[in-house]
Amino acid sequence: MKKNNIYLPLFLLGLLISACSKSEFDPKVDGFLTDERKKELMENVETKANLLQVELNGIYNNNIRSQSNSGETFGLKAIHLATDLSGLDMVQQSYSWFGFDYNFDMWRAEYARTAFLWNFLYKQISSINAVLTEYFPEVPSQAVLYQKYAELKSLRGIYYYYLINLYQHSYKGHENDLGVPLVLRPTDAKLPRATVAAVYEQLLADFSVVDDARYVVTETKTDVDKAVAAAYLAKVYAHLEQWDKVIAYTRMVLNSPYFTFTSMGEVQAAKWDISSASWLWGYDITQETTTHWNSFYSNIDNTNPISYAGGGAFKSIYSLLYAHIAPTDVRRNLYINRTEAPAIAYRYPQLPDYANLKYVTDTRFLGDYCFLRLEDPLLLYIEALVERNELPRAQNTLTYFMQNFRDPYYTPTATDQASMREEVRWQRRIELWGEGTSFFDFKRWGLGANRTQAGSNHVYAIDVPAGDRRWVYQIPISEIEANPNMVQN
C-alpha cells in the first residue's frame, strides 16, 4: 500500500517530544509522519491529544490570517469590523478599506465582502469537520480528549452562529426562511440551504457539549473553552428569546474564577493584551503572527500615522451614542472631545471630535486580538433579566458594574421595563463599541440604522430600516454558479 507522507511543522515535533519518552518516539519520525505512524500515535491518549492541539492551532491561526491580498480580510476581526461599520454606532471619516461596508453597500452577491465571509467561515467549518471525522468516530470517554472534541464542536457552532446571522434575518419571525447549508461531514457538497430553524437546531446540538462536566474552563485565553462556548450559546438563546437559558449560560461564564471585569484604569489605558483579566477568547499577536497593514489595528487605530485609520480613514463613535456616556464615565475619554478634554485632544491634533482612542497599539501592529470579553455575557445577562421583568435585580447588577468599573457616580434612572431595556441597550452599545456585536444585536432587537437624525456626525447619511434587505448578505455569486441546489437571498 502506498504511504502518504503527512508533513509536520517543527512545533508539532516539539509537542510530541515533550509528550513521549525516547522509547515512545522512535527514529522513524523525523520531518514528517506517515499515515501509519500517525495512527500509532493516535492510539495513545496523550499523543492523540497533542496531535489534536496541533490541528486546533491551525484553525485558530487561520482566525487572524489574511485571506487575500486586500487590506480587509484578516479573519474573524475583519468580520467584526465590517459588520460594526454596517450599522449606526461607528463612523468612517473618509473612504478606504471597509468604505463600502460603511456605506451599507457590501451585501450584494458579486462583491468581495460576501465572498470573504462565506469562504472564510466555511473553510473553518471544513477543517473542523475533517478533524472530527478523523479523530472521533465516536464521542471520546477520556476527559482530555473530550475537551478537544467539545472545543471543535463549539468552534463549529461559533462559525455557524456568524453564518446564519450574516445570511439571514434574526430567528424570530424567520424560522422557516432559508438559512445556510449545514455542512457537517467532509463528504458533504453542493447542499441546499437549511431553514433558519434547522440551523439553530444544529447550533444547539453543537453547543450541547457545554452541559458536559468533562468540558471545562481553562486559564488559556487562546482556546474556545467551556466559558467561551457558554457565552456564544447565550447569544444563540438571545436570538431565540429564551431568556431563562440566556441567564443560565451567562451565569456559567460570570461565575468562573478565571475572569474579572476590565478595571477603570485598564479602560483608560486602552491596552489590548491577551493577559487582560476580562478576556475570554483572543489571539496573541506577535512579530511572527501580525498581518501588519492587513490587520484590525491598521484599520481602527487612529493614532498610528502609518495605518489606514491613522492615515485619514478615522473610526469615530456615533455622536448620539457618545452623548449617552456621562462626563464622569471613564469611557468618555476614549473619544476625542476638544471642549471637555483639550489635553487629550492636544496630543492628537489631526483627529476630529469623536475619533476613537479605544484601540491603540504600536506602529508594529502588535496589539492582541480580542474576540470576546466578560462584559459581553454580563450585559446579555442583565438584558435577559429585563426581558423577564426582573427589574430590581437587573438594575442592581448594572449599577454595581457601572459604579465599580465605569462610572463611580452612575445613578440609575429607569423606572419601568421599557426604560430599563433602553438603558441596557445603550450601555451594551457603548461598552462593546468596535467589538463586533452591534450588527447582530440590532438585528435581534429589530432596530434600524437611521444616520440622518439631527446632531449625527455620520459622513454618509442613510436610513436603513429594520428588516431591510441590506441587513442580509447575498450568497456569493461563485457559490450560486457552482452549486445547482443553491438559491439566492
N, C-alpha and C positions, 0 to 999 in steps of 0.2 A: 504494500500500500504506500502511496506517495505521502510523505510527511511534509506538511506546510510549515514553514518557519514563521513563528509569531515574534516579531522583534520587540524587545523590551528596552525601554529607556533605562539609563543608569540608576535613576532614583528608585525604580522598581527593584532592581537587583539589590540595592541597599536595604529596601524594606524586607526582602526575602532573607537576606543575610542576617539581619537583626532578628528575624523570627525563627531561624533554623540554626541548628548546630552544624559543625563542619561535616559530620557524618550524614546529616539530612541533605546537605547542599552539595551534591556530587559534582564531579568535574564536567558532566555533560552540559551543564548550564553555564554559558559564558555570555555572549552578547545577545542571545536570543533563546527562546523556548520553542521546542517542538510541541505540536498538539499533544503528543503522548506524554511528554514531561509535564505539560500544564495540567493534564488530567490527574497525573500522580500528585501534584501539589494540591489540587483541589480536594483530594481525599483526606487531607489533614485540615482540621477546622481552623487552626491558627494561620496557616499559609493561605488557605482559601479566603479568609477574612482580609489578609494583606493584598491578595490579588484583587479582591472586590474594592478595596480602598483605592487602588490604582485606577480601576475603571471609574469609580466615582470622581476621582481627581480630574480625570479627563472631561467629565460632564461639567464639573464646577469651573474648570479653567475656561471652557467654552462660554460660560456665562459672561465673561468680560472680554473675550477676544473680538477683534474686528472681523465682521462677517463679509466685508467687501472693502474696496479701496476708498469708499466715501468717508466723510467725517461724521457719520451719524448712524453707524451700525455696530456699536460697541456692546452688543449683548443686552442683558436684562436692563441695565441702566439706560440704554437708549430707548427701550420701551417706556420706562418711567418718564423720561424727559419728553418724548414725543407726545405721550398722552396728556401730561400736565400742560403742555403748550396748547393742546387741542381742548381748550376749556376757557375758564374765566379768570383763574387766580394768578396766572403767570403772563407777563408781558415780555415780548422780544422787541427791543428798541429799533432794530434795523434788520434788513434781510441778510440771512446767512444760512448755514445748515439749520435744518428744522424750520425754515421760514414758511414752507407750505403747510407744515403741521400747525404753526401758529395761525395761519390763515384758514384753518379748518378745511384744507383742500388736499389732503393726502390719503383720502379714504378710497379713491377710485381704483378699479382693478388693474389699470395699466401703470399705476405709479409705483415707485420704488419702495415706499413705506410698507404697503401691504405685502409685497413680496418678501421683504426682510422679516416682518413679523411672522408670517406663515412658515417660511423656510427655517428660520432660527428655532422656533418653538417645536416644530415637528422634527427637526434634526435632533433636538434634545430628547424628545419622546422616543425617537427611533433608537437612539443609543441606549436608553433605559430599557426598552423592550428587548434588545439584544442581550443585555446583561441578565435581565430577569429570566429569559429563556435558557441561557447557557448555564447559569449558576443555580437556578431554583426550579427544578422540575416539580417540586412540592414546597410547601411552606416549611422553613427550617425550624427545628426544635431547639437548637443551641442559641443561647442569648446573644452571643457575639455576632452570629450570622443573621439572627432575626433583626438586629439593629440595622445592618446593611440592607436587608430586604425591605424593612419599613422605610428606610431612608429613600430607597429607589421608588417605592410606591408613592411616597409623599412628594417627591420631586415630580413624578409624572402628574400627580394631582395639581401641583402648583402650575405647571405649564398648561394643563388643560383649563385651569381657572382663568389664566390670561386669554387663552384662545377663545373660550366661549363668551367672554365678556368684551372681547375685541370684535368678534364677528357676529354678534347678535345683541339685541337689547337685553336688559336685565331680566331675571327669571319671571317675576310676577307679571302675568298677562301675556307672556310669550312662551309658555310651557310647550306648546305644540308647534312653535316655529322651528325652522331648520337651524341647527347649530353648526357643529363641525364634525368631520369624520372621526370615529373612535378607532384609532389605530392602536391595537393592544398587543399585536404579535409581529415579529419580523416579516412574516409572510403576508401580512395584510397589505393590499394595494388597490388603488382605484376604488375606494369605498365611497358610498354616498354619504351625505350629511345626516348625522343622527339628530333627533329632535333635541331641543334645549333640555327637556325633562330627562331624556336618556343620558345626556352628557352630565347633568347634575347627579344622576344615579351613579354614574361611574366615578365622579368626584368623591361622593360619599363612600363608595366601595374602596377606592384607593386610600382615602384618609382614615378608613376604619382601623388601620394599624395603630392610630393614636390611643385607642382604648385597650391596647395590649400592654401589660405591665413590663414586658421584655423590651419595649421601646422606651428609651429613657432620655432625659435631658442631659446633655454633656456640657462641659466647660468650654468646648471648642466653638468658636463663633463662625467658623467657615463651613460647618455642615448643617444639613437640614435634620435637626434632631426633633424630639417629641414636642418641644416648645414651639419651634418654627411651624411644624405641621399643625399643631393645635391652633396657632394664630391664623393660619390660612383656612383651616376648617371653620373657624369662627366667621371668617369673611364669607365663605360659602353659605353658611347658615344665615348671615345677614341678608344676602340676596334672596334667600328663601323666606326671609322674615320669620324665622323660627327663633324667637328671642331667648327662650329658655336655653336652647342649645348654644346660642352665642354667649350667654352668661357662663355656662358650664365650661366651655373651651377657652374663653378668655381668662377665666379664673385659674384654669390649669396652668396658663402661662404666668399670670401675675403672682401665683403662689410659689413659683420656683425661687430657690435661694440664690441662683446664679446671676440674677439681673436686678438692677435698681434704675430708677429714673435718672435722666440726664439732669445734673445739678444746674443751678443758675450760672455758676462760674463756667461750667462746660459749655452751656449755651452761648454765653458771651464770647468765649474763646473761639467758637466756631471751629473746633478741632474735629476732624473726621478721621478717627483712628479706630481700628478694629478692637483695640483694648478697651474702648468705652463700655462702661458697665450696662448701659441701656441697649446695646446692640444684641439682637437675637441672631441675625444672619448677615454676613458680609463677606468681603474678599480683601485679602491683604495685598495691596498694590505695592510692588517693589520696582526697582530699576529693570528687573528682568521681565516683569509682567505688565508694566504700564504700556498703554497704547498711544501715549503722547497726544498728538493733535486729535486723533480719532478716539476721544475719550469723553467721559461725563464732565470732568472738570474743565476741559478745554472749552466746553460749551456752556458752562454755568458759572465759572469763577470770573467775576467781573474785574477782579483786582490784578489778574495776570495779563500784562500787556502783550504777551506772545501767544495768547489764546484767541479763539473765535469770539468768546464772550467779551474778554478784555479789549479786543480789537474794535468793538463798537456794537456787536450784537448783544448788548447788555440784557440780562434777565432780571426783571423787576417784579415786585409784588403788585398785585392789583390794588389801586389806591383805596377803593371802598372796603377791601378786606383789611388793609393796613389800618384804616380808621377804627376798626374794632379791636385793635391792640392798645390797651391802656398805656398812658405815659409811664406808669410805674412797672410795666411788664418788661422783663429783661429781653424779650424777643423784639421789642420795638427798635432796639439799637442794631438789629441785624439788617436794617434797611436804611439807606441814606435819607436824612431829613436835615436840610441845611438850616432850617429855622430852629429846630429843637436841639440838634446835636451838631453844631458847627465844627467842633473839634474833630469829630469823626469824619465829617464831610471834607474837612480841610486836607486830610491825608489822601483823599481820592478826588481831586478836583475835576477829573474827567467824567465822573459818574453823575447821572441825573438823580433827582429825588426818586425814592422808592427802589433804586437799584439794590440788589441783594448783596449782603456781606455774610450770608449764612454759609456759603460754600467757598472756602478759601483754602488753597493749597499752595505749594511752592511752584516755581517755574519748571520743575521736572515732572509735574503731574503725578505726584506720588501720594495724593490723598487716597485713603482706602474707600472702597465702595460699600455703602450701607444699603442692604436690601430690605431690612425690617428692624424696627426699634420697638422697645417695650411700650412706648407711648401709643403705638397703633392699637394693640389689643386693649389697652386701658381705655382709650376713648371709645372704642367699639363696645366695651363692657358698659360704660356709662350710657351710651346710646341705647343699648338693649334695656337697661333699667328704665329709661324714659319711656320707651315703647311699651313696656309692661306697666307703665304708670306708677312705678316705684320712685316717686319724685323725691322724697326726703333722702333716700339712700343715694340716688343719683346726684343730687345737689351736694350732699356731704362729701361724696367721693371726689367730685370735680373741685370743690372748694379746697379740700385737703391737697390735691395735686397742685392747684394753682398757687395757693399761699405758700407752699413749701418748696416749689420747684420753678415757678414762673413769675408770680406777682404777689409779694407779701401783703399787698393792700387790696387784693381781689375781694370784692363783695358781691355775692350772688344777688341778682335782681329778678330772675324768672319766678313767676308765681303760679304758673299752670303748665300743663303738658306741652302746649303749643310753643310757649315762650322758652321752656326748658329745651325743647327739641331744637329750636333755632340757636340757642346758646351753645349747645353741644356741637352742632354742626359748624358754627363759626370757629370754635376752639379747635376742632379737628382740622379744618382747613388751614388755620394759622399754624398749628403745631407741625403738621406734616407737609407744609409747603415745599414743593420740589422733590418730594419723596415717592412720587408715582402712585398716589392713591386717589387724587381728586376726580379723574376721569371716570373711574369705576364707582366712586361714591355718588357723583352727580347722576349717573345713570340709575343707580338703585334708589336714590332719593326722588327721582322723577323731576330733576331740575334742568333748566336750560342754561345757556350761557349768553346773557344779554350784555354786550360790551358797550352799548350805546347810552347807558344811563348817565345822567348829569354827574360830573365830577370824575368820570372814568379817565384813567391815564392810558387806556389802550390806544396804540397807534393804528391798529386795524379794527375799526368799529364794525361789529357784525352781531346779529342776533340769531342764535341757533337754538330754537325751542327744544324742550324735552321731547324725545321721541323722533326727532328729525333724522333723516337717513344719514346725515353726516356723523352721527354718533356710532355708526356701524360701518366697519371696513368691508369693502367688497373682497370676494375671493380673488386672489391674483390671477391675472389673465393666463399665465403659464399653466396654472393648475386647471383652469377651465378647459384649456385646449388639450391637456394631457389626460384628463380623467373624464370619460364619457358619462360617468354617473354623477358628475358634479353639476349643481345648479347655482346660479348666481344670486346674491342678495338683491 
